[in-house]
Amino acid sequence: MKIHVASETMYMVKGNGVHTAFIDHVDLLKSNNDVEVVINNEGEGEVFHCHTYGLYYFFKGIGYKNRRVHTVHVIPDSIKGSLPLWPLFMPFVKWYLKQVYSYADVCIAISPMVEEAIKQTGAKTEIVRIFNPINIDKWKRTPAMRKQGREMLGLSDKDFVVLGVGQLQARKGVEDFMDVALEIPNAKFVWAGGRPFKMMTEGIARIDTRIENASPNIQFTGMLSLDLMPLIYAAADLMLFTSYQENCPLAPIEAAACGMPVVFRDIAEYKSLYDNDYLSAKNTAEFIEITNRLINDKAFYAQGLKISATLISQFDKERIREKLLNLYQRLADTKVQHLFPSWI
């Protein structure tokens, strides 16, 4: 079986979770020799699976009627706090995403909330729930990785390092992250991520002013290539995932796989997404409180490590791979059925 996987992120700035999910998906399919994978313009396959939603998606999907799969990484609420003047764009975004979802024969919902969001658009498509795959081995920390990461960031062995990952936009909670850093001067804070959409980022002037006046214990790496991110994670002791809206975020699971506690914002998405417990904070004050406790209470920190280890068990890549292959085989069989008259 040959699978045609596509993503416009190959031709764009790659510092976003959609590109990471696309790369992880391709690596997962190639991990065994039971399927062949062609990417973007490399050829055609029996099933088409796309991660992005631009005109490229519609063009490359021509000829794959009844065999189109779309992983839904973006829902209408994703533009809140991401694009300037987002309320004005929302009606168009809802309409356009309905066309995106309906063009696919199967939409993969990466979380329960994404599944509900697809339904609310009124899109006519089958919905299958499959989590984003995580290659846990890729993110496991080694002493060499930790040393190299800290050297890259100019950090010492003694520093307690708190990590934030995401685009520099309001939706990701970067301003809250800066507020936490200001209140905990005895720790080092690192925010990894930039602005792939440049001026089309909500609050760009306000956030830039905050960065210019940020406390001296915080640094911003800007956009980093995917191959450097394991080193950044390895350099950290704790992740604060301050985002206000997510679907099935990769960054906190990558951090947990690296071997550190992760503190999520307490939002509804995670309650329906995660099967296991996780640390969470309702507001900036609670992020500060939990961070201080993790720095000073070794027993609580050890508990945070156990929570992370349990959390990642939900994202077993082999189980996710099996679900994908079963879906592909069903759609490929649909093609065969259409090659013959019904009376055969």
Buried (B, 14 or more C-beta within 10 A) or exposed (E): BBBBBBBBBBEBEBBBBBBBBBBBBBBBBEBEEEBBBBBBEEEEBBBBBBBBBEEBBBEBBEEBEEBBBBBBBBBBBBBBBBBBEBEEBBEEBBEBBBEBBBBBBBBBBBBBBBBEBBBEBEBEBEBBBBBBBBBBEBBBBEEEBBBBBBEBBEBEEEBBBBBBBBBBBBBBBBBBBBBBBBBBEEBBBBBBBBBBBEEEBBBBEEBEEBBEEBBEBBBBBEBBEEEBBBBBBBBBBBBBBBBBBBBBBBBBBBBBBBBBBBBBBBBEBBEEBBEEEBBBBEEBEBBBBBBBBBBEEEEBBEBBEEBBEBBBEBBBBEEBBEBBBEBBBEBBEBBEEEEEEEEE
